[in-house]
Amino acid sequence: MKISRLIIFVFLLTQSFLFAQNKEVLFTIDNHPYYTDEFVRVYNKNLDLVKDDSQKDLDKYLELFLGYKLKVEKANKLGLQNSVTYQNELKSYRNQLSKNYVNDSKVTNELVQEAYNRMTKEVRASHILILVDEGASPEDTLKAFNKIKDIKNRLNAGEDFVKVAQQFSEDPSVKENNGDLGYFSAFRMVYPFENAAFNTNVGEVSKPFRTRFGYHLVKVVDKRDNRGEVTVAHIMIVKPSTPDAQLEAKAKQTIDDIYQKIQQGEGFESLANQFSEDKSSASKGGVLQRFGSGQLSSEEFENVAFSLQNKNDISKPFQSQFGWHIVKLIDKHPVLSLTDMKNELEEKVRKDERSLLITNSLAKKLRAKYPQTKDSKVLASVKKIITDDFYSQTWETPLNLKDYNKTILTINKSKQVSAVAFLNFIHVQQKSKIKTKPISKLVDELFEKFIDEQVTTYYNENLENEFPEFKYVMDEYRDGLLLFDLMDREIWTKAKTDTLGLSNYFKQNIQNYQWKKRFDANIFSSTDKDVIAKAKKFLEKGKSIDYIKEKLNKDGKINIMVKSGLFEEDYDILPQYTNLSKGVSNVVTKDQYHFVVEVKEVKQAEAKKLTDCTGKAVNDYQQYLESNWVNELRKEFDVKVNAAVFETIKKQLQQ
């Protein structure tokens, strides 16, 4: 790939930003200035990526850079920047790139570290839940809080946690598990619940706390090191659906018989396929998806699986609430290092409830950074049209919004946000089922959220001004996309589809597409000189390749190999022969290998056909078209290079 094509993508490969001392106009294209700082930055960034030293020559690099910018100007002149596909791809890239900026990195790193510390541990806890809707009225919220507070007082007085849970917990599963949630690690529970569990000592009960489900009390039963995850296979005989001693005995006998077959050496996978009554895994040799503590509905099964120490260890038959099992360990997956898990944890943090800590922290900083001014009169006019229909999610924005096309919020004295935007924000917020009353107080609460959203949006929209490196990457990606579309349209597609032009170019440059002298031959090789000598004798007697292989490759040992085809004279071993001709050659040796060649036909040097080298010809034709095209662009646009400025830059870069 030639360097001018490479530049389209190389400009995007790194974020190592080096600057010139002063920013001056290096050249103009139709009076559009291009500056020294960009040239220096791009040159330095690409310096270690190019392989040809000639491409580091500053005069040649200026020509390449100028050609690059000419193409970008041409793309803009053609209006390629208005393509919907181009705009969507650019927007998608910007959204992806901005994720690295639109967060509070300090808070993110702290949450990642906290999550990793917790992932190294497992907590076993029981809980009591008093249900209350996330957007419940103050009265209902207080009622629920008083309930959980009374329960906490009972526990403080010494009542048994399990009995209190059975009597008062509104978690439907309490009837089966007495509030016991088993073992879990980070990201398995909602974040406030996880906090309470990890911050409460073993044997103690937490203070009342709230999640989106209601108010909880958590009793921590145990903490231990995280066992990681395991991959196992199992064979299962299902427990009879109704109590029946005879059927249960039969199930037990079946699992014992299967275990005996395993002890006799029969394959676990085959037995699972034949006999396991877990239909979802039987066809896969009994293999289950990898799991960690608390992820299955059977603690007995998990404990047996984790007790197996070595790959392919097989448990004795054991019983769970679902039936009888035999488990085989496929692999163990310990908790990885923070370095190995960092990207995964960052993604989990972004998707988790704790991400609110990041966005809230960022919004708080941005509020301090960008002054906001609200129009109280406009806000008051908005309050008048928000009704209690909001609580039933039936409130609609007015059909005529002309009266609300007024500025309700100004950010950093530059961005004006209309009341219409706030009304639309309120309409969307109905889905959150906020219950704050009266309605005027709710609107004030929503306006604060609206400010957070708007300052973050303003910050995002101005990343190019806030971070020079963000602007550089976006500029380069923008130009790269345009240039790719332009090159595809003007050069690459044309070179592939312009068959007449390609044919004429090929004929005019036929000297570049020549076959060397070629041999239609079979090349025999062996590390054993006696074997190759025997092969030579067989060839001289006219024996076939199959015959020679059959005679010389015996007892499962490959003594001789053969490569057949049409080979040019400089191929591999052929230069070892000075006068190779039709027939059987002498034996030659190279790098501990011995060779003999059977030449069936000799083809003298000749011109290639286009079909013999289409790929190379198309690539050469593309480069030819591009070179001529850049010359045409120089005629189309008015290019002026500031020679004095360029000489100064050369001296700086050559120091």
Order of alpha helices (4+ residues) and beta strands (2+ residues): alpha-beta-beta-alpha-alpha-alpha-alpha-beta-alpha-alpha-alpha-beta-alpha-beta-beta-beta-alpha-alpha-alpha-beta-alpha-beta-beta-alpha-alpha-beta-alpha-beta-beta-alpha-alpha-alpha-alpha-alpha-alpha-beta-beta-alpha-alpha-beta-beta-beta-beta-beta-alpha-beta-alpha
